[in-house]
């Protein structure tokens, strides 16, 4: 059996993976239990991506505030 890899490092890639798994499930290419496990993994990855995005925004805001304080 060949190994398959799913890209899930961005929300766009997770969305593509979800669509791919949904289509595979509808076409009988994957069983529901496996699809559910993969979709759970997608949800976990998406949560981590959201946290990373929020942290990046928070870091940017903290940098802007630091710059404003240094100007005064």
C-alpha positions in Angstrom: 0.0 0.0 0.0 1.4 3.4 -0.9 1.5 6.1 1.7 -0.7 9.1 1.2 0.0 12.6 2.6 -2.4 15.4 3.1 -1.1 19.0 3.3 -2.6 20.8 6.2 -0.3 23.7 7.1 -2.7 26.4 6.1 -6.5 26.9 6.4 -6.7 26.7 2.6 -5.0 23.3 2.6 -7.2 22.1 5.4 -10.3 23.2 3.4 -9.0 21.3 0.4 -8.4 18.2 2.5 -11.9 18.3 3.9 -13.3 18.6 0.4 -11.2 15.7 -0.8 -12.2 13.5 2.1 -15.9 14.4 1.7 -15.7 13.5 -2.0 -13.9 10.2 -1.2 -16.6 9.4 1.3 -19.4 10.1 -1.1 -17.8 8.0 -3.8 -17.3 5.0 -1.4 -13.5 5.3 -1.6 -13.1 5.7 2.1 -15.0 4.3 5.0 -16.9 6.6 7.4 -14.7 5.7 10.4 -11.5 6.6 8.6 -13.1 9.8 7.2 -14.2 10.8 10.7 -10.7 10.3 12.0 -9.1 12.4 9.3 -11.7 15.1 9.7 -11.0 15.2 13.4 -7.3 15.7 12.6 -8.3 18.5 10.2 -10.1 20.2 13.0 -7.1 19.9 15.3 -4.8 21.3 12.6 -7.2 24.2 11.9 -7.3 25.0 15.6 -3.5 25.2 15.8 -3.4 27.4 12.7 -5.9 29.8 14.3 -3.8 30.0 17.4 -0.6 30.6 15.4 -2.4 33.4 13.4 -3.7 35.0 16.6 -0.3 34.9 18.2 1.3 36.5 15.1 -1.3 39.3 15.2 -0.7 39.7 19.0 3.0 39.9 18.5 2.6 42.6 15.8 0.3 44.7 18.0 2.8 44.4 20.9 5.5 45.6 18.5 3.5 48.5 17.4 2.7 49.5 21.0 6.3 49.2 21.9 7.3 51.5 19.0 4.7 54.1 20.0 6.0 54.1 23.6 9.5 54.6 22.4 8.5 57.6 20.3 7.2 59.4 23.4 
